[in-house]
Structures are given as C-alpha cells and as structure tokens.
C-alpha cells in the first residue's frame, strides 16, 4: 500500500496540531490532508469526501494500520474548537467554509478572483458609440448565413460592452483573430489623443510569441499604436528576483488600458489572483483559452471554474437585446440555454466559440477531439479505426523491450537526425515545431524519462560523428558530449529570463565552432545565446509530457501512452495532446487504456465556481 502522506504533509499536520488550543488528532489529520490536497492540485479539501473513511497510515510492509476519519459534523466542530480553522473573522492558518477546508492564502486567492470577476463582469459600459460599433463590426466580420450564430462577433460585442470578458474555444476557432478584431474595435472607440496602452501576455514564452504573431498578422491593430509585444505573465508582472513577489500589484498596477491573456487554462490560482490584483480599475481585461484543456500544473482549475457550463445559464435579456440591436439578428436559443432571467448577469461576459476554421467538421482530428472532449471512449476508438484521411493513425504500443526498435524505425528519429545537417539554431527550432513526441507520463517504461534516454542513445553516435567533421574539437563520449539536443527548463531563473517549460537547443555555436552554446527564442522571436554552464535546472526534451506541451502547436506529433492504466490519463490530457497538432496525430497505445482514459475526467476540489455563480 503506497504512503498516503508525504513528509511535508505529515510535518504540516504536526504543525497544525501544535497550534491547536487543545491536543486534537482531528486537527492534525485535517492539516495533513489539506496539505496533500493542495499538492495534488486542489485549492481546498472536501471534508465530506473523507468523513468516516478509513485511511492507511503506514506502508504495507509495516503492517496495515488504518485511521477512521471523524464524522463530518463532529470533525468540523472539533476544528472550530481547536482554534486553527474559522469560518470568518479571525486570522487562522486554515479557513472552514461549510465542508471545505482551505489553507488561508488559497481561500484569499479564491475570494480575490471571484470578487474581481463579479465586480466587473456583466456590467454594461455606458460610453460606447453604438453607431460606430455597428459600422466597425460590419467591416471586420464577414456576413454569415442567417441561421447561424456568429460567436466571434458576439464575443467582440461582449468585450466592447464590459471591462471583463472570457472567450473560450477549441483549436482553430479563432480566439486570437477575434481578439485582434476586439482590439481594432476598441481602438476605433478610443476618443483620447493618447494611444491606447495594450498589453499581451501568456503563461509561457512560446504561447506569448504565438499570440503576438497571430494578432500582428491580422494587420488590424497597428494604426496609431506602438508595436505590440507579448510577454510571459512573470515578465509582465515584473517578478522580483529571489522572492515570491512582483513589482506590479494592487498598489502599483500595470500601466494598461487593455490586457489580453492567452492560454488562460494554464494559469494557476495564485498567479491568476496576483495578475488580477495588478489590473487597473480603468482597464479592460480579456481572457482567452480552451476550457476543455488540462488545468494548470499548480493548484487550481481557474479557467475551468470560470467557464463552468453546469452553472452558467445563458445570456441576460438585456444583452440579447443589445446583440439584436447591433447585429440585426437574435442569438440562436438552440446554442445558448435560454433561462437566465433570474440568473446572474455574469454570463454576458462569457462566450464560447463553436466553429473551427482549422479543421472541417468531418476532419478526423476534429471528430476525434470532439469524441474525447465528450467522454465517448468507444466513439473515439471507432474514429481511430475507421478514419478516412491520414490526419490520425493508431499504433498498438510494443512491449517495453521492443520500444527502442520501434522508435528507431519511426519518422521521429529520422526527423531528429536531420538536425545533424543544420548548423543554425533557427532552422533547428523549426524542425522541432514541425514534428514532436509527447508522452502521457513522465516515469515508467513509456514515460518521457526513458524515451529521452533511448533517443539520446540512438542519436548520440550518428550525430556526434557527423558534427565531428563540421565542428572539430567537439568529440568525446557520453551523454554530456551529445552536440545537439533540445532541452526544457525545469526551474525559473528570473535573472536570465528563463522559465519552467521554456524550450532551448544545445548545439555548436555557428560563430565559434569550438564551443557549444544553449539557444532560446525570446518573446520577440529572436534567438539568444546562453552559456550551458549558466543554465538553471533543465532536462533533455526530445520527448515531453503533454502537460509541458500546453501553449505549443506542432504540424505533426506522436503521442505515446503507457501500457497500463494510470489516474493521470484523462480525457483532458488526451484532448490537449490531440489539439496540439495542426496536420497529423499518431497515437501509440493500448485501445482499452485509451478508452478508459477518455471516460475519466479530472476532478479538482474548488469553491471558485460556486463563489462566482451562486446567489449565496
């Protein structure tokens, strides 16, 4: 039986017990469980889930010992009596809200986010020139059939009407092009002589660069503006080196009139709270993302909670009237649930884009991603088996002992081998973007750790021999001498401007052919050089986990799933992997494992959705 608590969980439980007014095993247990819960990505602990439940307290080799959790009413009473958890008022390390138990800072983060959104969302701004807005919408959006709802146009109206807007949509639904049109609308509405201050950001450098390029390529928002540049969220907020703080916060907000954040599903609870605290009262704030993707690695599923379709009820009568007045057509009731008269007006700030412009409705990638998103395991397998085009394919995963042979014969290795003929970092980055390998897990016989090890061994001799002719003096043996390999940063280094998830390439310097350097693309797309000895924690990245691939897109990709089930394998993980591909997805796995993963949905305990959408 595996260990239930980590050392950190146990020490935190003992710390809570020492703070309690009386010796309280119930408080110690709750402390250890809430620590474990946040470590697993939840923002709080649901006591009802554990009440009266037996918990193992030691590994099996020490004997099976269990502790039965208290009943819910008794447990909450003991926590309040202990003085370490209160429902409101006093400053205690834990906060109890009904049956949810929070670390205080996470409770404060949730309240801060919910307060920001409820204050801003659904409030119609009064200074809009509706005549100009109608004219600009006709110019920016092409007419569509009268029986179809133009969700991009509705998203633009929502963003123009409110200081807060969320736009969700799958791959190719036009989130960034819609954002560009929104910016063009707002620039047109701007009456001051001073140019609008527009900030673009995303959680990773790659995602920020894609947002910047996508908006600039539309050519809609350059007139009268400074050149638009996107940044990572940490750079946007101005992280203070060697501290958990940022230069921009409530007392020193960002200098911006409009802030657009892409890939919002990747933003965890603490970072979202700090970001919203730094948004000035006068600024418009727009979030873009895909609510069906994986949640953030750190605690919270903020974007999913914000776009909680089980609670959202449909646009208000007022907003539907505004849409009809501006566009001349009504919102199709079949697409938006029409029962919002007594519900929160928050929904007026939330729009989901429905139509994919990248894939046709009969595209195999589109059909597969829809089946996975809907949890239809058998339907997804049927699409894999009967696909009429070459955009998806399936390979039954070999035995662990045969994986090296399968990799050696695959297009993957052939693609990586072409890097030996490229002596410039720019083209090497292009090769990586063209064809990538993703794994469902990090550890295990089919995880990234082993796959990267196999690929290094397969490529090492050939690449080293080839480079020895082009770059004399770079020979040697062992992994460290592999003269070209992609790497992924695993630890933030604010002094170097490198962040967890950044992709670089270690390869010979094209200028000084006797040295090896690390190359990275910055927020503007330019390649910069860093000495390998200065790099923060990093790892080889021929293969990467699906989590680490978020915010990136590749022309073609291979997804390797394990040969046995794991709780990590969920529909969100599969959907995220499949939607990273522009042209082709090849999945290696076991069909029964794939179908089980499609049916499994991520569950993260949180109170944010209720705080946002409940009338309480």
N, C-alpha and C positions, 0 to 999 in steps of 0.2 A: 504494500500500500504506500503510495507516494506521500511525502511530507506535505501537510496541509499549509503550514505557515513557514515563511522564510525567517531568517534571523532578524531582519528588520521588523517583520510583523510581530514577532514574539517580544522584542525589546520595546516596541511601541505599546503593546498591550501591558507590559510591566510598568512602563512609564505612566500610563493612564491609571493603573491601579494605585500607584504611589500618590497621584494627585487626588484620588477619591477621598471623600471625608471619612469613609469607613472602609474596612477591608472588603472589597467587592469583586469576587470572581466574575460576576456578570459584566462588570465594567472592563476588567482585563480582557475577557473574551471578546467583547464588543470592539475594544480598541484594536486587538489583533485582526479581527475580521474586517474592520473598516480600512485598515492598512492594506490588507490583502485585496480588498475590493477595488481600491483606487489603483493598486499596482496592476490589476487586470483590466484597467481602462474604464471602470465605472466612476461616476462622480460621487456616489454615496452607497451606503449599504442598506439593502432592504431587509430589515429585521424579520419581517413576516416570512421571508424565504427560508430563514434558518430557525425560527421558533419551533421548539420541541423536536428539532432534528438532531440525531446523533452525529458527532463529528470525531474523526480519528485524530488522536493527539500524538501519535508516535508512529514511526515506520514499522512495517510488519515484522522485521527481524527483532524488534524489541518487544514483541508481543502486541496483540491488538487491544488497544485501550481507547475507549470512547468516552466522550463527554456529551451529555444531552443538553442542548441549549434550553434556556428557560422558556416558558410560555410568553407570548407577545406582551400581554398586559402586565405580567409580573416583571418582565425584562425592562420595559420602558419605565416602569415605576422605580425600579432599582437604579437605573441610570440617572433619573432625575434626582433621586435621594442622594446619590453619590456626589452630586455637585459638579460632575465633569461634563454633563450634557444638559442644556436647557432648550426650551422651545423658542424663547425670545428674551431679549433683555440683556442679562449678564454676559460678560465675555468669558466663555468657557472654550476649552480646546475642541469639543465636539458640539454639534447642534442637532437636536432631535426635532424633526418635522413629521408629525403623525408616526409612521413606522419607518421613516427614512432617517438614517444616521449619517451625518456629514463630518468630515474634517472642516473646521470653521472656514478656512480660506476657500474651500470649494463651494461651500454654501454662499459665501460672499460673492464669489465669481458668478454663480448662477443668478443671484439676485441682481447683480450689476448688469449682466447681459439682458435679463428679462426686463428690467427697468428701462434700459436704453431702447429696446425694441418697442415696448408698449407705449413709451412716451412719443416715439417718432412715427411708428407705422400707422397707416390708415388715416392720417391727418391730411386733409386736402389743403395744399398751399394756395394762398389767395392771390398771389401776384403774377399768375400765368396769363400770357396773352394767348387766349384760346384760338383766336383767328389765325395768328401766326403759327401756332402749334398744328392746327388743321392743315394749313398750307405746307408746312415742312414735312408732316407725315406723308402727305400725298407725293411729295418729291422724293422722300427717302425710301418709301415702301411701295413695291410694285403691287398693282391690283391682283387680287386672288379671287377664285370662284366664290359667289355669294353664299354658298352652302358651307363654306369652310371658314373657321375662325383663324385669323392671323395673330397667333400668340406672340410673335415678335413685336408687332405693333401694339398689342395690349401691354406687353412688358414695358415698352417705351412710354406709353401713357402713364402707367403706374409709377415709373421712375420720375417722370416730369411732375406728377401730382404730389409726390410725397418726398420727404427728406430721407426716407429709408426704403430700400427695395431689394428683394431677393429674387433672382432669376435662376431657376434650376432647369436642367435639360441634359439629355444624353449626348453621346458623341455626334458631332455634325449637325446639331440642332441650331447652331448659330448664336451661341451665347456671346462670344466676343464681337461678332459683327453687329449684334443687337446693341451691345454696349457702345460700340463706335457710333451707331445711329443716335443712341441716347445722348452721348456727348455732343454730337452735332446739333441736336435739338436744344440742349441746354446752352450751348454757345450762341445759338440764334436768339434765345430768350434773354440772354445777358444784356443789360442796358448800360452798365458802367463802362467807362473808357478803359479802366484797368482790365487786363486779360484775366480770364478765369485761371485759377490755380488747380490743376488736375493732377492727382497722384494715382499711379497704378502700382499694384503690388500683388504678390502671390507667395505661398509658403516656401517655394524652392526657387533657385535661380533659373532653372530650366523653364518652369511654369511662368515665371515673371517675364522671361525673354519671349516666350510664345505669345503671351498677352500683348506685350508691346508691339511685336511684329504684326500680329493679326489686326490690331487697331490701326497701326500706321498704314498697312497695306490697303485698307479701305479708302484712304485718302479723304476721309470725311471731316476730320477734326484738326487739320493743321493750320487753317487760316486764322491769323491773329493770335496764335498760341506759341509758347515756347515749345521746342521739340519734346515730344512725350517720351519719358523714360520710365520703365518699370523697375522695381526693386524687390528684394525679398522683404518679408514682413519685419525681420530683425533689423535690416538696414533702414527700412522706412521709419521704424520707431526709434532708431538710434541706440542700439544696445551699448551699455556702459561696460567696457572690458572688465573681466574678473568680478562680475557682480550679476545678480538676477534682475537688475533694474534697467529701465530705458530712459532716455533723455526726454521723450515725449510722453506725457501723461495728462491727467485732468488739469493740473496747474500749468502745464506747458504743452498745450495741444498742438497738433500738426497744423502747419500753415497751408490750408487747403480749402477750396470751395466744393470740390467733388473728389471723392475717394472711391476707387473701383478695386475690389479684391477678387481675384480669380482662384479657382481650385479651393473653395472655402470648406469643402468636406474634409480637407487635410488639417484644418486649424483646430487645435485642441482647446479645451475650456479655459485654462489660464491665459493662453496667448490671445484668444478672442476677447476675453474680458479686458486685458491690458490695451488691446487695439481700440476697442470701443471707448474706453476711458480717454483716449487721446484724440478722439474725433471732436472737432469744434462744434458748438451748437448750431452754427450757421451753415455747416457743410452738408451736402448730400452724400449718402453712404450707400453703395451698391455692392451686393454680394453675388458672385457667380459661382455655380458649382453643379454637381450631379448628386442628388440626394440618394441615389442607389449605389454609390461607390462605397468603398471601405471607409470606416470612420478613422479619425486620427489615431496615431500610434499611442500618444499620451492620453490621459483621462479625458473622457467626454466624447459625445457624438453630437456636437453643437449644431451642425448644419442639418443633420437628420432630425433633431428635435425641433429646430425652427420650421422645417418643412414636413411636419408630422401630419400626413394626409388622413390619418384616422381621426384627427381632431379638427383639422381645418374644414370649413363647411361651405365655402363659396363666396363670391363677391357680394358686397352690400348692394342694396337697391340704388344708392346714390352713385356708386362707382359704375354700375352697369348703365345708368343714365348718362354719365359723363362719356363712357365709351360710345354709346349710341349717338350722342350729340356730335362727337368729334369725327367718328368714322362713318356714321350713317347706317351702321349695321349693329345688330344686337349680338351679345355673346351667346354662343350655342349652348342651351341648357344641358344637352347630352354630354358636354365635355366638362362642365363645372357644376357641381352639385348645387341645386337651386333651393336652398333652405337656410339662408343666412340672415333673415330679417332680425332675429333676436340674438344672433351670434356676434362674436367680436368682429369689429371692423378691421382687425389685423390682416385678414385675408386679402384686402385690397392692395397690400404691398407685396404679395407673394404670387409669382407667375411661373408656371412650368411650360417650357417649350416642348411641343409634341412632335413636330415634323423634322425628320433627319434629312439634311441636304447632302450628306456624305454617302449614305447608302440608300438605295431604293428599298421599298417595303418588302420586296422579295429577295433582297440580298441575304445570303446565308449568314453573314456576320450579324446583320440586323436581326434576323429571325432568331438566331442563337442567343444573342444578348437579351432579347425580349423574353424568351423562354426561361433563361436563367434568372432574370430580374423577377419574373412572376413565380419562381419556385417550381416550375414544371420540369422535373428531372427526366421523366420518360419522353416528354416532348423535345427536350434539348438533345437527348440521345438520338431520337428519331431524325432530327435535323442533321446531326453529325453523320448518321448512317446514310442518309438519302440526299445529301447536298448535291445540287445540280451544277454548281460552279466550283471554282478552285480556291475560293476565299477562305474555306475552312477545311481541315483534314484531321484525321484521328490516327494515332499510332498506339497500339497496345504496348504498355511500358515493358521493357525487357526485365529479366531477372537482374538484381543488383550486380552480379558478376559479369553480366553482358552489357552493362551501361556504357563502359568505355568503348567497346566496339561499335555500339550504335551511334555514339557521339562522333567517333572518328569517321564514320561513313556519312554523316549528316552534312547538310548545307552549312550548318553552323560553323564547323571547323574550317570549311573552305572559305567562308566569309572572313573569319578571323585571320586566316593565313594571308589574305590579300593585304593585311596591314603591314606585312613584311616588305611589300613593294612600295609602300607610301612613306615618304620621308618628311612629310609636313603634318603638323597636328590637326590643322583644319580639315583636310580630307579624311583623316582617321576618325574625327568626331562624326563626320557624315556617314562613314561606314557603320559606326555604332548605332546611329539613328535609323539606318536602313534595315538592320536585322539584329534583334536582341533575343536573349534567352532569359525567361522568367521561371522561377520555381515557386511552388506553393509553400514550401517550408524552408527554414534555414538549416536545420540539422537533419540527420538521417541519411540513408543511402541515396536518396534522390533530392537532398537539400542543396542549397547554394554552396555550402562549405565543401562538400565532396565534389560537386560538379565543377566548381572552380579549380579544385586540386587536380581533377582529371584533365581538364582543358589545359592547365598550365603544363602538365607533364606531356600532353600530346603536342603542344605547340612549341615547347621550350627549345628542343633541339633544332627543329627546322628554322624557327625564327632567328635563333642565336647564330646559326651557321650563315644564314642569309645576310644578317646585319654585320657579321664579322668582316665581310668583303666591303660593305659600304662605309662602315664606321670602325676602322682599325683601332685596336686597343680596348674594345668593349666585349671581349670574350669572357671566359670564366665558366664556372659550374654553379649549379644550384638555382633555387627559385629567385634569389635576390638578383641574379645576373640576367634574368629574362629581360631583354632590352626593350620590349614594348608590351604593355599590358594596361587595360583600363582599370581604374581604381574608383572606389567610392569612399568619401569622407564619412567617418562614423562619429566624429566629435567636433563640436563647433569651435572655431578659432576666430574670434572677432577681430583680432589684430591683423590676421591675414585675409579676413573676409571670406573664409571658407566655412560652410555649414553642413551639418549632418545631411547626407543624401546627395551632396554635390558630386558630379562625375568628372573625373580627370583622366589623363593618359600619361603614363610614364613611358618616355621614349627618348632616343638620342636627340640631342639638340641639333637642329639643321644648320645652325650657325657655327657652333663649336662642336665639331663632330667627335671630340674625345670625351664629352661629358653627357650624362643622362639628366634630363630635367622632367619635372611634372608640369603639364599644361592643363589649364582650365579656361572655360569660357566665362567672362564676366557678364553682368546684367545687360550690357550693350551688345553682346555677341562677340566682342573682341577676345582673342586668345591671349592669356597672360602666362608668364613663366614663374615657377616657384621651385626652389631647390628641394629635392626629395628629403634632405635632412631636416628641413623646417616643417614638413607636413605634420598636421595633427593626426590622430588615430585614423587609419584607413584600411581598406581591405581590397583584394582583387575583385573585379566586377565583370568578368566575362559573363557570369550569370548573376542575377539579382532577384531578391524576393519581390512578389507582387506589391507588397506594401511600399517598397522603395521605388517602384516604377511609377507611382502616382505623380501626376503632373507632367508626365512624358508621353510622347507618342512615337511609334515606330511603324515603318512601312510593313514589315513582316516580323512576326515573333513566334517563338516556340514556348509553350507552357508545359513544364514538367511537373506532374502531380505525383505524390507518393503512392506506393503500392498497398498502403493500408490507411484506414480512416484516422482522422485527427480532428479535434474540435476547431482547429484553426481553419479548416476547409469549409467555407461558407459560400452562399450564393453571391454575397458582396465581393468576396475575393475573386471568384470566377468572373463575375461581371466586370470588375475592374480590370482584370487581365485581358479579357476578350476585347474590351473597348479601348485598349492601348493601341490596337492595330488599325492601320489605315487600309491595308490591302489584303493581308492574309494572316490567319491564325492556325497554327498546328499544335494540337494538344496530344501529349503523351500521358497515358494513364490507364487505370482500370475503370471500366464502364460503371460497375456497381459503386465504386468510390466516388466517381464523378456525379452520379445520380443522387447519392446520399448528400453530397456537398451542396448540390443545387437546392435541396429541400431544407437545408439548415440555414437559419437566419441569425445574424449577430444580434445578441441582446445585451444592451448596456443599461445599467440602472442609472436613472437620472430623474431629476424633478423639473428640468427646464421646460419641457413641453407643457406640463401642467401649469407651471408658473405663467407661461405665455398665453395659453389658450383657455384656461379655466376662468370662470367668472368669480371664483373664490377670492 
